[in-house]
Amino acid sequence: MRRLPPCFQCGDPVLDLRGQDIVLPTYYLRPPPSPPDEEVLDAQAYGYAHLRCFVGSRWGPLWAARTRENMEGVRHFPVVLESDDLVLLRHEVLSTRDTIAIGSDGYYASFADDGIRARRPTPGGALIPVRHELNLEVTGRGAFADEIVGALRQGRSFPLLGLIDGLGLRRRLWSEAAVADGRLEPRPDVEDDDDGELWIEAIADYHKFVPDDILDQVLEVSPVLR
């Protein structure tokens, strides 16, 4: 479980939704005396951010380079395609099979093979299904938070946009189409507590958006996904 962290660019909460948000850990940075990395630390330009806020920012190119250095040099993910503005790497460890996209402007996303196969078209690209646990503290966030938690505890699902709009985050979305029909579904293993804190403990079911130009390149390097 975690409390809602702020976006280091805008200060609004970050839900850590796949394909909408990004996490930039400081261990990706080069150790001193690298001046650009010291500048990142001094400006506290690390941690959680909305892709909408981060991509194209002054920090995007440096973090793109550091993310690639970690993926390729530390984790040894092979580069399968490289152009002036995009690099694709493959992650094939144990049962994981996905393609990682890093844009020179800071864009980052990963697309599982199973998700690519299950994609459905949308204007400008495709939607890839995503499903994962979402555990967030929403104590004191307002009536919308009580409504969501109440619905989940009664075994009912709740629109993901209800959480997004309650927090005022619709303008921070990278792709609204990806979450338009998203749901928060109740988890049967959640137990009520009385510690004074309010938590959303749910299964988030929604989509990632993959633009056509990136999808075409992912399919180019992975013909088996066509």
Phi, psi and omega in degrees: 000152179208153171280159184288116178279156176274152171289129183289350178269311187248341180090350178286158180298151177243124180276348183061048176276138182296129180081356179245330186231169182218150175238127184241100183279146183292340180288352172286339186284154175283146180290161177304151011256057179279107185303316180299322180288325175296324178295321177300314181295317181297323181274356183054041180268061181209173181094223185269145176205152170282137175304322180301323180280326191273315185297128182087359178282174180296339183270347185303308183298319181294315180293328176298317180294317182290324178295317177297316180303320180289313182297317185273316187272330182261311182272348176062038173280127182288143172281127182249347176200140179215132174227186182295328186240005182207142171231138176245133177237154178253135177246109181225079180237126183055238183267359182278129177223102178210167179246131181256128180249126178235117178269151180294343179270003180106353178300139178213135173198156173235144185231111179291145179304316181298322179292319177300318180296328183266011184297155171227144187291150173211157180309122177088358182173219181215158178251132183244127183295142179225141179210124181198166177288145176226116182234111187223138173277130181231029179302129176072015183275350178121179185297328181299323180293318177298322180295317180295310181298320178299316179297315182296319180293337177270005177084018180253148176278169183215141180298133178299326178297337176296321176289315181299314181289325179300327179268000179069035188254004183300322180290347179265001183286140172285321179215111178291327181301329184291337182242003187303320179250020180291152182228149164260120183251144182293145174260127184290343185267006182277132178252140176293145174225171184227052182260008178086358179253148181248124184236138167268115179237102192213172167259121178269126182235111184203208182224161163258148174259130174241119180297154182303318184294324177285319178302317180301320181285325175298316179292329180295322182270351180226073183304334182297341182274350183296000000 
